[in-house]
Every structure is written in structure tokens, then in C-alpha cells.
Amino acid sequence: MADSPREGKVARPPDFTQLIDLASEFVGGKILFATDDFFAPAENLLKRDNPSFKEHEYTEFGKWMDGWQTRRKRIPGHDWCVVQLGIQGVIRGFDVDTSYFTGDHAPRVSIQAANFEEDKQPEIPQREVRTGAAATPEEFEAISELKSDDWSCLVPMTELTPGNPASSHNYFPVTSQQRWSHIRLNIFPDGGIARLRVYGTGQKDWTTGDPKEPLDLVTVAYGGACVGFSNAHFGHPNNLIGVGTAKSMADGWETARRLDRPPILENDENGILLVPGCEWAVFRLAHPGVITQIEIDTKYFKGNSPESCKVDGCILTTQEEEDMVRQKWDLPGHKWKPLLPVTKLKPDEMHVLDSLTPELQDVITHAKFTITPDGGVSRLRLKGFPSSICLLRPREKPMMRFSVKAGFRANL
């Protein structure tokens, strides 16, 4: 594989690109329909990896390209495809990436969106990945049930830049606060796009579901997010709260080895490693709530899992969070209350642990996950009950009363 020459200065990406890609195949995004997949299938748009270029590779239909590329249109109309988001939520921005499409990129694009509840969504036959083909009349008839022509327009028709290294990313911020489940990507009239990134935050309808069943209050699928961390050398902490189980070490949070490790390591009387430092990540919960169970998965981390960990929680307003971000989370110790005491971790293993929260009778909005001294973890699940549900649950023994910081209730 050979990359094409890279020239020019790449602009700094906007802040919204730090959010999760709601459309990625990695979180369950999928193509429901495409008018044409002649040179390369629309499924390539949703790949997690960055696009690549194989200089001398061809298929029976033409040049191999890592993206969605339609034939040169010779009939009326334009090409388009429909994406079902893997995570339904609020969209903050798009990246329409034309990498390596230089003489054959789509000249213009527009993006529409719609929101369908899962039980009200028309059944669309599953697509097969293919090249050298256009949509059949039956596929057009099936997708017409979604009435995508009438969806809300988030990005009006806009010119795209060709896929040169310095200009291949076409960023489009979105101000809508609505929840979306589907995207329609229109290209005018035809051509190629390497990737479509739909950046945003997950959003759950908290009025649905069984109030007796605990939920993962920190998952990105519901709107949880990492809002601070000490180190992310090999993997971002947002991976910890990702959808499903980890696929590999690359799908977890892994820090660099701390340079302040003692030359010779020793344990204390409780068997805990005596080391001076630690690494941490802070998460905003998708909804304030009470954590009853904590799952920590070190899957794939066999020679590089942490020695131990702990979890703490606190309640913060939006303004307090912003202040803490500016202060790099130098939060006074009394703000944090323990959810999980220092606990030994094993390599490549799922740890299911009870939280201390019910005993402390506290609702929390933020959680801090601390590992000692360093290493990698694949998943963190903080299971419990949203505060609005907790407050309505029948009293149990021991009686659990939940307190909310003064002035915060209006933000719930």
C-alpha cells in the first residue's frame, strides 16, 4: 500500500470532532440505501479507520477507492444514501472527508436528518455490500417509506473541496438541539466521498424502560462523556464507555508507563503496590443518578493492566464542570466521595463490583476513575438508577434517601 504525496498545512479540526462518531460502523451505524455503488460501496463511509490509498490496485469496475464512489451519472437526478445512526442523539457537526478523491470527488453535498422511534421505523430490507451496481426498483420502493425527501436539512447544498491532504476535511457545525436517528447524505450530481463522520452525543428517552432495571449511566450511547483525563498515550478514555465489548487493546484506554515508578517495586501490608503516582479520567454521567454496581473490564490487557483502581463520585453544576475543566480537574478532595475503594485488578478479566453509593445515599453527576500506577482498561460500566427514577422508587431496607445539592435540581 502506498500513500499519495502529502503537501500543505492541515487546519486544526473544530472542537466537535472530539465527540463520538454516531454513524460509525463501530457503534452500529449502517447504510440502509444508496442509489449507486458502482466503483466503491457506501458502507466505506462508516469505517472507523482513516481512509487509505492503494496506488496500483484496481477492481473489475475500475480504480479501487476507500470510500463511496458512484458512476458518472448519465441520467437525470443525483446520488444519495441513507444512514441509520448507531447511536441516536444530538448532532454537533459533520466531517465530509474526500481524502484521495482528487479528480473524482463529489462537487457538492447536502445533509438531511430525521428521528424515528425504534418501534415506529419502517422495515427496510438489509443491504448487501456490493460494487458495480445501482439500487433496484424494489430498493427504491422500500426506502420511499422513510419519505427522506422531506427530512430536515442540517447542511444546505455546499461545495466540497477535493481530497488533497490540506483540504480533504469539510467540516459543518450543527446548532440543532433535536435528537436524530437517521441521516440522508446527498451528493450533487455524483462522485466520491471517503468518510462521513457524524459527531455528537447520545441521548436516551429516560421515560421509557423498566424503572426496576439498572442502566449504565455513563455509556456514550445515552450521553455519557469523558470531560478530563491525566494521560491518553495509547487510547482515549472515551473508549472506556463505548458501545459493546472491546474489540482489541486499541479499543480501550491505555496510558504511558509512568516515569516516576520506583526502580524496585514493593507492596504494603495489604498487598497494594507502593507507587507514588496514578492516572485518572473524569466522566459526566448521561443522567444524574445512584450507582449500584460497577463493572471494570481489563479484556486484552494481559501484560499491561493496572495494579489497582478506585472510583469516586460527586455532583457538579454545568458551571462548576466548566470551571473544573479550566483548572484541569484540580478538585478539592472533599468534593469526591468513594463509590469503589482501592481494589486490586486482574489482567484480561471482567470485574463486577458493588458500589458504595447506596450506603452513602448520594446522587452523583460525575465519576472519577483512577488507576494505579498506569496501564490499560477496556470498559467501565457504572450501572444504577437515574435520579428521577430513584426518587420515585418504593422505600427499601436499608432505606435510601437521595440528596441533591442546593440549586442543582433545576438542572436535572
ChimeraX attribute file (.defattr): number of C-alpha atoms within 10 A of each C-alpha:
attribute: neighborCount
match mode: 1-to-1
recipient: residues
	/A:1	9
	/A:2	9
	/A:3	10
	/A:4	13
	/A:5	7
	/A:6	10
	/A:7	9
	/A:8	9
	/A:9	9
	/A:10	13
	/A:11	10
	/A:12	6
	/A:13	12
	/A:14	12
	/A:15	10
	/A:16	21
	/A:17	18
	/A:18	11
	/A:19	19
	/A:20	25
	/A:21	28
	/A:22	29
	/A:23	29
	/A:24	27
	/A:25	19
	/A:26	18
	/A:27	20
	/A:28	15
	/A:29	22
	/A:30	23
	/A:31	25
	/A:32	21
	/A:33	24
	/A:34	27
	/A:35	18
	/A:36	26
	/A:37	22
	/A:38	19
	/A:39	27
	/A:40	29
	/A:41	23
	/A:42	34
	/A:43	26
	/A:44	23
	/A:45	27
	/A:46	27
	/A:47	21
	/A:48	16
	/A:49	10
	/A:50	10
	/A:51	17
	/A:52	16
	/A:53	16
	/A:54	15
	/A:55	13
	/A:56	9
	/A:57	11
	/A:58	12
	/A:59	12
	/A:60	9
	/A:61	13
	/A:62	12
	/A:63	14
	/A:64	17
	/A:65	25
	/A:66	26
	/A:67	27
	/A:68	28
	/A:69	28
	/A:70	30
	/A:71	19
	/A:72	12
	/A:73	14
	/A:74	9
	/A:75	6
	/A:76	6
	/A:77	10
	/A:78	15
	/A:79	21
	/A:80	21
	/A:81	21
	/A:82	23
	/A:83	24
	/A:84	25
	/A:85	24
	/A:86	21
	/A:87	27
	/A:88	25
	/A:89	25
	/A:90	22
	/A:91	27
	/A:92	20
	/A:93	23
	/A:94	23
	/A:95	21
	/A:96	21
	/A:97	27
	/A:98	28
	/A:99	27
	/A:100	25
	/A:101	23
	/A:102	14
	/A:103	11
	/A:104	18
	/A:105	25
	/A:106	26
	/A:107	18
	/A:108	17
	/A:109	21
	/A:110	17
	/A:111	21
	/A:112	19
	/A:113	23
	/A:114	20
	/A:115	18
	/A:116	15
	/A:117	10
	/A:118	8
	/A:119	7
	/A:120	7
	/A:121	11
	/A:122	13
	/A:123	11
	/A:124	15
	/A:125	12
	/A:126	11
	/A:127	13
	/A:128	11
	/A:129	12
	/A:130	15
	/A:131	19
	/A:132	16
	/A:133	17
	/A:134	15
	/A:135	12
	/A:136	12
	/A:137	8
	/A:138	10
	/A:139	18
	/A:140	13
	/A:141	11
	/A:142	16
	/A:143	19
	/A:144	13
	/A:145	12
	/A:146	18
	/A:147	9
	/A:148	17
	/A:149	10
	/A:150	10
	/A:151	16
	/A:152	14
	/A:153	15
	/A:154	21
	/A:155	18
	/A:156	12
	/A:157	14
	/A:158	15
	/A:159	14
	/A:160	21
	/A:161	21
	/A:162	24
	/A:163	23
	/A:164	19
	/A:165	18
	/A:166	15
	/A:167	17
	/A:168	23
	/A:169	24
	/A:170	18
	/A:171	17
	/A:172	17
	/A:173	17
	/A:174	16
	/A:175	10
	/A:176	12
	/A:177	10
	/A:178	12
	/A:179	19
	/A:180	22
	/A:181	22
	/A:182	27
	/A:183	24
	/A:184	25
	/A:185	19
	/A:186	22
	/A:187	25
	/A:188	18
	/A:189	18
	/A:190	24
	/A:191	22
	/A:192	30
	/A:193	32
	/A:194	28
	/A:195	26
	/A:196	26
	/A:197	21
	/A:198	25
	/A:199	24
	/A:200	25
	/A:201	24
	/A:202	25
	/A:203	20
	/A:204	15
	/A:205	9
	/A:206	13
	/A:207	9
	/A:208	7
	/A:209	10
	/A:210	10
	/A:211	16
	/A:212	11
	/A:213	9
	/A:214	17
	/A:215	21
	/A:216	24
	/A:217	26
	/A:218	29
	/A:219	27
	/A:220	29
	/A:221	25
	/A:222	23
	/A:223	23
	/A:224	23
	/A:225	26
	/A:226	22
	/A:227	19
	/A:228	20
	/A:229	20
	/A:230	15
	/A:231	20
	/A:232	17
	/A:233	11
	/A:234	16
	/A:235	20
	/A:236	18
	/A:237	31
	/A:238	27
	/A:239	23
	/A:240	28
	/A:241	27
	/A:242	24
	/A:243	17
	/A:244	12
	/A:245	14
	/A:246	20
	/A:247	12
	/A:248	11
	/A:249	19
	/A:250	15
	/A:251	21
	/A:252	29
	/A:253	25
	/A:254	27
	/A:255	24
	/A:256	14
	/A:257	14
	/A:258	17
	/A:259	7
	/A:260	11
	/A:261	14
	/A:262	11
	/A:263	6
	/A:264	7
	/A:265	9
	/A:266	12
	/A:267	10
	/A:268	9
	/A:269	8
	/A:270	6
	/A:271	9
	/A:272	15
	/A:273	16
	/A:274	16
	/A:275	17
	/A:276	11
	/A:277	13
	/A:278	18
	/A:279	22
	/A:280	21
	/A:281	23
	/A:282	23
	/A:283	22
	/A:284	26
	/A:285	23
	/A:286	23
	/A:287	23
	/A:288	23
	/A:289	27
	/A:290	29
	/A:291	29
	/A:292	19
	/A:293	21
	/A:294	21
	/A:295	17
	/A:296	19
	/A:297	26
	/A:298	27
	/A:299	22
	/A:300	21
	/A:301	21
	/A:302	14
	/A:303	10
	/A:304	18
	/A:305	25
	/A:306	25
	/A:307	17
	/A:308	20
	/A:309	21
	/A:310	17
	/A:311	24
	/A:312	21
	/A:313	25
	/A:314	18
	/A:315	22
	/A:316	18
	/A:317	17
	/A:318	12
	/A:319	9
	/A:320	11
	/A:321	18
	/A:322	14
	/A:323	14
	/A:324	16
	/A:325	16
	/A:326	11
	/A:327	10
	/A:328	13
	/A:329	18
	/A:330	10
	/A:331	12
	/A:332	7
	/A:333	7
	/A:334	7
	/A:335	11
	/A:336	17
	/A:337	20
	/A:338	17
	/A:339	29
	/A:340	19
	/A:341	14
	/A:342	15
	/A:343	15
	/A:344	16
	/A:345	20
	/A:346	17
	/A:347	18
	/A:348	17
	/A:349	17
	/A:350	16
	/A:351	14
	/A:352	12
	/A:353	14
	/A:354	14
	/A:355	23
	/A:356	21
	/A:357	24
	/A:358	20
	/A:359	13
	/A:360	16
	/A:361	14
	/A:362	24
	/A:363	25
	/A:364	28
	/A:365	25
	/A:366	26
	/A:367	24
	/A:368	24
	/A:369	19
	/A:370	21
	/A:371	26
	/A:372	25
	/A:373	23
	/A:374	24
	/A:375	23
	/A:376	29
	/A:377	31
	/A:378	30
	/A:379	25
	/A:380	25
	/A:381	20
	/A:382	25
	/A:383	22
	/A:384	24
	/A:385	24
	/A:386	23
	/A:387	22
	/A:388	15
	/A:389	15
	/A:390	19
	/A:391	16
	/A:392	9
	/A:393	13
	/A:394	8
	/A:395	11
	/A:396	8
	/A:397	5
	/A:398	8
	/A:399	11
	/A:400	18
	/A:401	15
	/A:402	17
	/A:403	14
	/A:404	16
	/A:405	12
	/A:406	7
	/A:407	8
	/A:408	12
	/A:409	10
	/A:410	7
	/A:411	8
	/A:412	11
